[in-house]
Amino acid sequence: MTQQQARPGLRVVVVGATGNIGSAVVEALGRDDRIGSVLGIARRPTSWRPAGTDWETADIGAHGSVPDLVDAFRGADVVIHTAWLIQPSRDTAVTWATNVLGTARVLRAVALAEVPALLYASSVAAYSPRRPGERPAPADENHPTHGWPTVAYSREKAYVERLLDVFELRNPGTRVVRMRPGFVFRRAAAMEQRRLFAGPLVPHRLVRSALVPAVPLVPGVVLQTVHARDVADGFLRAALRQEARGAYNLAAEPPLTTADFAALFDAPAPRVPYRAVRAAQALAYRARAVPSPPQLLDALRRLPVMSTERARSELGWRPTVGAADAVAEMLAGLRDAAGGPTAPLRERVPGGRAREVATGVGRRDDLPG
């Protein structure tokens, strides 16, 4: 653990501090004079040294230790939990061990260390699906959070919402905040997101307007996106406001359809039957050309569109990057093979070729150690 000179202010611990959201949160905390110190926790050591941040290596997954987390959390004013495995989607026992059981370890350690505030990175994917054919009217934070049962990411996000329900009942002295962002993009995470969702089927250097002949118009798909920097700002605001409790939706405007994605490439958007798109996704998944299962498409078609009014009115939160601009920045990062300063955000994982790499602590890949 590296030691930096502490400033007066809040002591914050970030779990999963090297992933897309976690690293953005660490950067936001380090820039704010009201934050006295930041302790970043990740499964692997990192050479990244953002201002005001110390580091500790710990795993919340199958080999995680609650006593180790208690030691790291003791004396903290806020714990921000962003660690999450998206892959391997083909081995959900692995994702469950980190995402659900690992979160249970984090919650237990927060209670034992008597941390006054816990901020958790949930997701729009935790929300229950829209009914078939239902138009995506704005949903506030009271919308049910039962997820999509056949997609591990959504199912596990929903299960953790239940863990938080129980935690709040048993620990009324701990302030709990659940941030529920849309799809989080930025340039530095472009290659990570290619590995997680697209795989080798998408040659990153060919993601440019002149080389994309068309983007299929898939009826019913409406996605909300948000820049990682704006998500980090939401976490910062919630950490600093003692009255902030409960859930907050975070998304930029406007919600995007597949036609909007086609416009980013200046490409036509031919209407394609959903069954054909899903069949192609299923074939690519079975061939291991893409890491995302076809059930993910089913979930995307039924996601609610979130209202962000609560975050705007109570936290004073405003996205600084528009929805399409966040996607455009990520696409530019893909073309340039952009990466970040941590292992999950790099183009290639040091020491070998990544098989299925996940973000935050508890990453799983084909590398030793």
N, C-alpha and C positions, 0 to 999 in steps of 0.2 A: 504494500500500500504506500503510495506516495503522499507526502505531507506538504500542504501548502498553507500559507499564513491565513488564518481565519479572519473574516470580517464580521463586524456586528450585524446581526440579523438572523433570519431563519436558518436552521440546519435542515437540509433536505437530502433524503436518500432516494436515488432513482434505480429501480430494479429493471434490468433489461436496457442498460444505458448505452449500448452500442448499436441498437437497431434503428430503424427508420424514425419512429416516433421518439424513442428514448434518447437518441443522440441529439435530435432537435430540441427536446426538453432540456437536456444538459446545457446546450448552447444558450438557450433563453434564460435559464437560471443564472448562468455565469455572467451574463451581461447586466443583470439587475442588482443595484446596490442594496436592495432590501433583503437579498439573500446572503446570509453570512458564510455558508459553506455548502458544498455539494459533494456527496459521496456516490460515485457511480459503481453499480454492481453488475458484473457480467461474468459469464462462465469462463471465458478465455481472457488472459491478460491482453492489454492493449497499450500501444505506444502513443495513443492520442492523448494530448494534454491540454484540454480546453481550460480557460481561465477559471480559477477558484474551485477546481474539481480534484478530489482525491479518488483513488480507485481501490476496489477490493474484488477479488475473484471468488465467486460463489455460484453454485448450481442450485436452482430451485426444483429441478426435475427429479428423475428417479434416484439420483445420488445426492439429493439435497438434504441439508441438515437444518432443522429448526433452530437448534442452539447457535449455529453460526450466524443465521439471520438475526436472531435476537441480539447477539453481540453487535452486529452492524447497525441495527435499528435503535439501540439504546441511546437515549439523549436526543433523538431526532424530533423535530417539530412536525415534519411531514414526510410520509413515505409515498412515492409515486411509483405505481406498479405498471410497467409497460411491456414486460416480457411475455412473448407469445410465440408458439411454433405454428407455422402455416403448413409446412411440409415436414415429414412425408405423408401425403394424403392417402397413400396406399397402406400405411401402418398406423392406424388411429390409436393403437395402444401407446405409441410413442408420444403423439400429440397430447393425448389424455394425461399422461404422466406429468408433463410439464404444465399444460394449460390449466387443467382442473386440479390435479393433486398438488402441483407446484404452487398454484394460487392459494390452495388451502394451507400450505406451509407458510406462505407469506402472511396470510391473515392470522394464523396462530402466532407467528412471531411478532406481528404488530400488536396483538393483544398482550402478549407476555412482556414486551418492551414498553407497554403503555404509551404508544405513540398517539399524540392528540389528533392527527388527521391522516387519512388514507385516501389517495386519489388513484383511481383505477382506469385504465384504457379499455373501455368496452368498444362497441361498434354498432353501426346501423344493422349489421348482420344478426345482432341479438334480438331484433324486433320480430314479432310474429308476421307471417306473410299476409299480403293482401289477398282477398278472395279472387278467384278466377274472373277475369273480365272487369274487375273493379278499377275505376280510375284512381290514379295515385294522388288522393287528397292529402294535404299536409297532416302529419301525425306529430303530436307533442310527446313529451317524455312519459306520459301516462299510458301510451300505447303498450299492449302486452309484449312481454319479452320471452317468447317461447321458441324463437329461432326457426330454422328449417331443419327438420329432423334427419334428413339424409345427407347433409353436408357437415362434416366434422367441425369445421371452423365455426359455423353458425350454431350448431348444437352445443359446442363447448362454451361459446360466449354466453348462451342462454343459461347453461348450467351454473356458470360462475355468477350470474345475476342472482341465482337462488342462494349460492354460498354467501353473497353479500347481504341478502335479506336476513339470513340467520345471524351473520356477524353483527349487523346493526342491532338486532334484538338483544344479543348477548353482551354487546359492548356499547351501551348508549353514550358513554363518555368520549367515544372516538367519532370525529366528524368524517363522514364517508361521502365522497364525490365520485360519480360515474360519468366519465366523458364518453360520449357516443359519436365519434366522427364518422363521416362518410369515407369514401376511398381516399387514402392519404398519398399524395404524390409530391415529389420534388426531384430535381435534377440528380442530386447525389445518390438517390435510391434507385435510379433507373435500372442498373444492371441486376441489382437484387430482385427487383420486381419482375424482370424478365425471367430470372431463374425460378422464381416462385410460381408464376402464373403461365408463362408462355413456353418456356423451355427452348430447345434448339429449333423448333418449328419456325420461330421468328428470328431471322438473321438481323441482328440489331443494326448493323450498318446499312441495311436496305430499307429501314423504316423512314422513308422520305416520300414526298408527294409524287415525284416523277416515277416511282417504282411501285406504287400501290394502285392497282387498276380500279379497285372498287372496295367498298366496305358494306357488307350485307346489312340491310335494314331489318332488324329483328323486332317485330312488334312486341310491345309491352315492356321492353327494357328501358328503364329510366334510372340513371345513376347519379348520385350526388358525390362530388369530389371536394377535396379541400387540401390546401398546401400544408406540408408538415410544419412550416414555421407558424402558421396560424393555429394549428392544433397545439403547438407548444405554448403559444401565447394564452390559449384557453387554460392550460394547466397552470401556468404562472399566475394568472388572475385568480383562479380558484384556490391556489396555495396561499395567496396573500390575503384573501377575504375570509375572515373567520365565520361569517354568516353563510358562506357558500356550502350547500349540502344537496344531496340528491343527484339527479341525472341532468346532463346538459348535452343537447344535440349540437354538433359542430359541422357545418357544411357551407360551401360557397355557393353563389348563385351564377347562373340558373342551373337546375337539374339538367343533365345531358341525356339525350337519346342517341341511338346509334347513328342517326342522321347528323348529329353534331360532331360525332367522331369522324364521319366521312368528310365533313367540311374542314376539319383540321388537316386533312390530306388533300383537300381540293379534289376529292374523288367522288364519283357517282355512288349512290346508295340504292342499289336495286332491292326491291322487296323479295325476301327469300322466306319460304315457309319455315316456321320454327322447327318442325320435325326434321327438316333437312339440315339445318344448322346443328341441332342437337346430335343427329346421327353422325355428322362429320366430327364433332367434338368427341363423341364416344369412341369412334374409330381411332382417332389420334391418341386418345388416352390409353386404349387397349394396346396400341402399338408403342406406347411409352414415348411418343413424340412430344406430348405436352404433359405437365404435371397436374393439371386441374381436371377433376372428374366432370362428366356432363351434368351431374346433379347441381353443380355450381350455376350452370345456366338457368336451371329451373328456379333456383333461389333468386337469382338476379331479376328474373321476370316478375317476381312477386314482392320485391322489397317495397316497403312504404317510403314515401317521400317525407323527410323529417322537416318539422318546423324548428327554426333556430331562434325563435323569439325569446325564449327564456335566457339563453346565453347572452343575447344582445341586451336585454333589459336589466338582468341581475348582475352580470359580470362586465357589462360595457364592452363585450367582445364584438369585433367586426373583422371579417376576413379581409386581408389586404390583397389577396390574389384571387382573381375570378376562377370559376370552375374550369372553363375551357383553357385558361392560361396555365393552370396547374398541370393539366394533362399535356399541353404543348411543351411545357418545360421538361416534363418527364420524357416525352418523345425526343426532344432535342438531346437529352442526356443519353438516350438509347443510341442515337446516331453517332454520338461522340464517345460511346463506351464510358460514360462518366461514372465515377464512383465516389465514395466518401472515405473518411479517415479510419474507419473501423473495418474489421474483417467481414461482417455481414454486408457492408455497403460496397465492397470492392468488386471489380470486374471478375476476378478469380480469387478463390480462397487459397491462401498461401499453402504451398506444399503439395498441391495436387488438384485434380479436376473435381469440382463439386458434383455430387449426385443429386441430392435434393436438400438445399440449404435453407434454413429458417432464420428468422430474425430474433435478436435479443439473446438472452441467456438460454442455455439448454439447446443450442443449435445441434442439428444432426447432419452429418455429411460423411464422406468416405475417407476422411483423414484421421490419422492417429491422434490420440491425446485430446 
